[in-house]
Amino acid sequence: MSSPESSQPQMPFNTLPPVVVAMCLLIMGIEIAFNLGARGILGGAQGVGWRLSALQQFAFAPQQLWWMIETWQFPFDLAKRPLTYAFVQGNFTQAIFVCVFLLAMGKMVCEAMGEVAMLLIFVASAIGGALVYGFVVSGETPLIGGFPAVYGLIGGFTHILWRKLGQVGAQQSRAFSMIAFLMGFQLLFGLLFGGNYDWIADLAGFATGFLLSFFVAPGGWRRIRDRMRHE
């Protein structure tokens, strides 16, 4: 006979790692504040310009990176932007998609590698995506939104699949099906409706997450050390 506690339905958030829930709440909380401010519900007259003000303070642009390199000065206002841009979304739709990917990919990466590893992949992928974007893309087009960071989590998930396929002797290239589909969709969308170069940051974020997983996955350092010893 089952106990009353076991018969009660489990809340969806109970199965999600706390760090993933906290990050989603942060991203959606910022986005909701922007929307309420734009409608005059929060912040009064100043609330209307909250999103624009946040973009001016936290978005990342290539010329900022080149200025820091050329002058060898790294003021905090600019040095923070390769990370902070990931928490400011361009619109509500972007925030929803970022959180969907964060909930799905973040949960699986946490279960396989742990919460600290997931957080490291998210942060490093955001920074890696911004730096590659800054070196490759010229001009003042800012980079905003959390897609490079969550693409890094897709990279972590791809690493998990890649290892599992290798363990059973299956074709490991199948692990890259998701990123191939997503990048193909972005290319098609850009051709049909016009686009920008954000996909460069997304792809760089994916690569960062995939490569970093070799080090932060359980036993990763040991496998790398053993391989170096055998070479």
N, C-alpha and C positions, 0 to 999 in steps of 0.2 A: 504494500500500500504506500503510495507516494505521499510525502509530507506536504503540508500547505505551501511551504516555501518553494519546493521543487516544482509545484504545479503552476506557480505564478509566472506570467510571461516575463522574459528578460528584456530590459530596455536596450535599444540598439547601441547606445553609448557605452553600455557596460562592457562590450566586447572590444572597444577601441582603446588603444594605448592613451593614457592621459596627455602625453606630449602632443599627440596628433590632434586631439580634441582642443587643447589649449591653443594651438597654432591656428586652427580653423576659426575658433571663436575670436581670436585676435584679428584675423583678416576680415571676417564678416562683420565684426564690431566696427572696424574702421570704415568699411564700405557702407554699413547702415547709417553711421554718423554722417558720412558724406551725403547720402540720399536725404536724410532728415534735414540736414542743413540746407540743401538745395531747395527744399520745400518750405523753408522758413520755420520749421517746427523746432529746430535746435539752433542755438547760436545767434538768432536774430538776423540782422543784415550781414554780419560777418560770416554766418554759417553758409551763405550762398556761395562764397568763394573758398570754402575749405578744401575742396579737391584741388583746385588750381594752386592754392598756397602749398599744399602738401607736395604736389608735383614739383614746384619750384624748389622746395627744401630737400626732397628725398629722391627724386628721379636721377638716373645716371645718364650722362651724355659723353660721347667720345672725346670731345675737346677738353673735358675736365681731366680725363686720364692723361692726355698728351701734355696738358699744362703742368700737371704734377711731375711728369717725367722730365720735361724740359727745364723746369725751374728747380727740380729736386726739393720741392716743398709739398708737404702732405697735411694741410689743415684738416681738422676733424670734419668740418662741414662738407668737404669733398671726399675725404677718405672713407666716410661712412656709406657713401652712395652706392658702391658696388654690392652692398647688401640690403640697404634700406629700400631700394626701388622695388624689391620683391614683395613688400608688404603694402604697397600703394597700387591699387588696380585702376585701370582706365575707366571701367564702368561696372555695373552690377553683374552683367552677364559674365564678364571675365572673372570676377570674384567667385561666382558660382562654379565655373569650370575648374578654377584653381583649387577650390575646396573639395570638389568631387575627386580630382586626381590625388589630392593630399590625403583624403580619407582612405581611398582605396589602396594606393601605392604605399602610403605611410604605414598603414596597418600591416601590410605584408612584409615590408622591410623591417619593421619593429619586431615582428614575430620571428624573423629569420636571423636578424643581426643585433637586435636590442634598440632601445630608445636612444641611447647616446649615439650609436652609429647612424641611426636615421637622421638625427639632428645635425650631425657632422656632414652627412651627404647633402642635406637640404641647404645648409649654409655654404658649403664649399661649391656646390653646383650653381648657386646664385652668383657667387663671386666669380667663379670660372666663366660662366656665361657672359657676365658683364665685361670681364677683361678681354675675352676673345672678341666680343662685339666692339669694344672700344678700339682694339688694334686693327680690325678688319674694315669696319664701317667708318667712313669719313663724314664730317659734317656735324650738325648740332641736333640731329634727331634723337630725342631722349628714349631711354629704355625704361619701361615701367611694367609692373605686373610680375606675378609669381611663376610664370610658365617655365623659365629656365631652371628654377629650383625644383619644381615638381617633375620636370623632365629628368632631372638628376635622380629623383626617386624611381622613375621608370628605368633609368640606367641601373640602379640597385636591384630592382626587380628582375631586370634582364640578366644580371649577373647570377641571381639565384637560379633562374631557369637554365642558364648556360651551364652552370655546375651540375644541376640535376640531370640534364640531358647527357652530359659527359659521363656521369656515373653509371648510366644505364646503356651507354654505348650508342646513343641516338645522335642524329645530326645536330650539332650545337648551333648551327646557323639559324635554326628555327626559333631560337630565343629572341632573335632580332625582328620578328614579324611585327610586333606592336610598334616599334619605333619606325619601321619602314612604312607601315600604314599611316601613322600620324604625320610623318614628314611628307609622304605622298599626298595626303589630304591637304596639308598646308600649301604645297606647291600648286595643286589644282585650284584651291581657293584663291591663291594669289593671282593665278593666270586669269581666272574668271572675273574677279572683283577688284583686282589690284591689291597690292600689299607692300610691305616694307621688308626690312632685313632682320626682323626679330627672330626669324627662324635660325639665324646664325647663332644667336645666344641660346636658343632652345637646344640646338644640336650640340653646342659646346657644353651646356649643362648636362645633357645626357651622357656625353663622353666622360665628363668629370665624375658623375655619379657611378658610372660603370667601372672606371679605373680605380676610384677610391675604394670601391667595394672589395677589391683584392686585399686591401690592407685592414679595413675595419670589420670585415666579416669574421665570425668566430674561427680561429685557427689560421687566419689569413697571413699574419706575420710568420708563423711557423712554416706554412707551405712555401712562402717566398724564400725564407732562409734555407729550407731544405733544397729547393730548386737551385739556388745560387751555389750551394755546396756541391751539387752533383754536376755542375757545369765546369 
